[in-house]
């Protein structure tokens, strides 16, 4: 079995070999820049891990794994344009380094490139007497990939809609982060199993594992934005509060706060001119009064337990599942 570190290096090496037309460098230079500019390669690594549960020839599906990474970076590139962001992973965004039109066109090309990698994987069909099952496996994987690519866009639309909505329910928020964040993780795992021609029940359990761990990870990100250590978290805390982002934390506070604290929250949300540090301190105080930190931690624990339970149900030997278990613990920054 491969470790996460080994798979990450394999993916990074393979990304350098992705075929791009050298005659149109103005189109592909931003793509190479976006892809090479860091990233943990979580999605392709998960796909390879899932495949490796059943088969050892992981290079056979490398193009499929790269497709997921290219698609993920496409979403980031277009997100940066929509958000008018200036930096990504410590480097200028594509639309800043080049221009907005270049970013849009290169992003469109990345989407097409992702589909090329997913569908034109000649290594997957290199058997001399290719069996029908190979085509059935790729067809199933393509359906899952389509679900992921459309779902992420739906999640982005929900997130944009939330900006102008007066109120968002916990259920609406959980569905948004499931689509925008968790879906690509769960589908990466499911595609890996499908391409390995695993039983559908096994592929579905991997999907559930990825979905729950992905949701827990996003809620932990919400939590750390309020209560994290900036030196460890990698950015200043309180950004969600300053931007009035409708996170799990804010939604639960508005639901549970008494009349006085709810009124204060609404006033802070409505204010256009404020001192950021004062707003962060005031809103965090209300979160503390309402016990929001504990509520969020309990939700994270519940989702994490559901994800690990799905992994435990799989019929694969326990030792083969260890890399996935270790990955989940590392992602959540846990020891057990």
Helices and strands as residue ranges (DSSP letters): H 4-15, G 22-24, H 25-36, H 42-52, G 58-61, H 62-83, E 87-88, E 91-92, H 94-97, H 100-119, G 122-125, H 132-162, H 170-177, I 178-182, H 183-195, H 200-227, H 230-233, H 239-242, H 248-256, H 259-270, H 276-290, H 292-313, H 318-331
